[in-house]
Amino acid sequence: MHLPNEVIKLILKNVDWRTLYKVKLVSKFFDTLVNSNLDFFQKPKMKMLNMSSFYNKEDTLEIYCSFFCEDKFINLERFSILIDEIKVDDIEYYLKKVNLFDIEYVWVKTNGKTIVFDILNRYFKPGTSVQSLHIEVNNNPDFQSFSQFIQKIRYVNSLYLKNLCFTDKNIPKNYELSMIEKLSNLFLLECRCTCLVNSLMIKNLFINNKSLKEVKIYSKCSNFEVDLVRNIKARQDLCNKDEKSHEKYHIYLPHKNGIINNVEFIKYFPCGTYSMLDTIENYCTFGATKACQKCSTSKAIFFTYIMPPKPIGIDCESTI
């Protein structure tokens, strides 16, 4: 008497992926059962994912991809595909066999038209956690594909969105990022052709992430700064008589001609209860500090104005 397939599936659901691999070798029946129900069973965890693509004028994409999964490193040689190809079997063969729900590091870099985000959207699920997420986007005509991917990432410790360059202008004015709880480091760099950062986005990122202590934002948007500092001061005012409740905050903003430290200090701290410290005029950096009335711990916020980094060897097509 044979057990029904559904019963066998339920039994194997609790089997770890290494044992499951051995089960596949038992017979063709088990091999087929497992392979046709990969999403139902446990999979090896993806630890590191690195994908990049470069669009060539001949309507081809040059793609590079590497993975580190459990104890195995997989490096796919750089290869080319036609831009209108929907699937890339060499990559998707691995993505469908691994657990992508909790990853340590993800790097994605694209230049021009790309299907990288389309591929990732097929396998990443809403609510995904990534310890450190790095994305660089250059001359991308499809904001929606990127947006669909980034909205699936719910929990991130360090978020680096570099050179966000979208020739697609259909970006919502109050676009938001969905990260909550874990974010401690935020780096946002817009291309001069793109308007993605907005006050509501930064406000809610800060409110929804209690550990966010370092903020680097290089954007044309400048109406978020005073509101951000106001929210930082409000959080620092919450005292449980523990030094950790008054941690230091660091804000990095784009350097502009004519910046005067004293003027910037007064803009953010007009109340007169903060003291200015560590001012370095030539480097446009200063700090503001105030002692907590309950525990006397110093509450400090530091500002640095620097020229944002630029991608090497890549020009924005919208401004050529």
C-alpha angles and dihedrals in degrees: 000000000000125000115240115260092245091056091049089050091053091050093049093045090082095046116106117245095252092056089043090057089055090049089057090059093057096079145335089259093060092042091055093043093053097042093050093051104040094138090056097056135062115275135196112269121251109230101176133017126184121180131165137168135190122198117223123203090243088072092258130125124219107210134191124186137172134172138194109202121178100307099340129091117203121190117185114205115244109271141172131235136175113269093236094057109118100198133036106202095189090064102030092053087071100035094059091052099053138070108250098174099097116026131170101211134012124180121183124174126175135175119193124334112003144173094198094104091045089056094047092047090061093060109025114086129210112271095036118164122218123178095205122012121189120182127172118185124188127181094342115171095192116068094165095065091051091045093051089054099044092049090059090061104088105162122042131158097193122021121191117179106176131193094347098201117173122171085190104093096193095104116139113245093230097038113164137198117229102218116131141178103356107053112120103154125041126185119176122173120176127196112238089250095058132074109194106127116083138167095255091052094053094041094054094042089057096043093048095047115059093183096055103124105147121055123179113178124170107181143128087241109097104165095087098066103079091043091050092051090047090054092047091052091049091052092047090052090064103095128186091171090260122119090225090068088067102050120164120261127209123202122188119193135174116278116244132186114264098026111157117192095216092052092049091048093054091047092059100031108034092147093082095226095105125079123219117234143168093023114175106181098192091052096041096233131132143150137223124211138182131174118240110246092218104046104009091234114149116251109206137183120184127201129200125181114199139157107266116243118256128215112258116243095358125108128193107249092208092065101038 
